[in-house]
């Protein structure tokens, strides 16, 4: 889940604790979407 107002990302994975990232520059798709990278800099600059 991406929270642009607080520049926070919550990553939910089956069977694992929620991972919370504060102001990450990008997110990778890891094993779910190999090669996918989401650049978050523009999302953080909105507003």
C-alpha positions as CSV (number, residue, x, y, z in Angstrom):
1,X,0.0,0.0,0.0
2,X,1.4,3.4,-1.0
3,X,0.6,6.4,1.3
4,X,1.7,9.5,-0.7
5,X,0.6,11.9,2.1
6,X,3.0,10.4,4.6
7,X,5.5,9.1,2.0
8,X,5.2,5.6,3.4
9,X,4.9,2.2,1.8
10,X,3.5,-0.9,3.5
11,X,4.4,-4.3,1.9
12,X,2.2,-7.3,2.7
13,X,3.6,-10.8,2.0
14,X,1.8,-14.0,2.7
15,X,3.0,-15.5,6.0
16,X,5.3,-12.6,6.9
17,X,5.1,-9.4,9.0
18,X,4.2,-6.2,7.2
19,X,7.3,-4.4,6.0
20,X,7.0,-0.6,6.4
21,X,9.3,1.7,4.3
22,X,9.6,5.4,4.9
23,X,10.2,7.5,1.7
24,X,11.7,4.8,-0.5
25,X,13.1,6.0,-3.8
26,X,11.7,3.0,-5.7
27,X,10.1,-0.4,-5.2
28,X,11.0,-3.6,-7.0
29,X,8.6,-6.4,-8.0
30,X,10.9,-9.0,-6.4
31,X,9.8,-12.6,-7.3
32,X,6.2,-11.6,-8.0
33,X,7.1,-9.2,-10.9
34,X,10.7,-9.9,-11.9
35,X,12.4,-6.9,-13.5
36,X,9.6,-4.4,-12.5
37,X,10.7,-1.3,-10.7
38,X,8.3,1.5,-9.6
39,X,10.0,5.0,-9.3
40,X,8.3,6.7,-6.3
41,X,10.0,10.1,-6.6
42,X,7.2,11.6,-8.7
43,X,4.6,10.2,-6.3
44,X,6.3,11.8,-3.3
45,X,6.5,15.2,-5.2
46,X,2.8,15.4,-5.9
47,X,0.9,18.0,-3.9
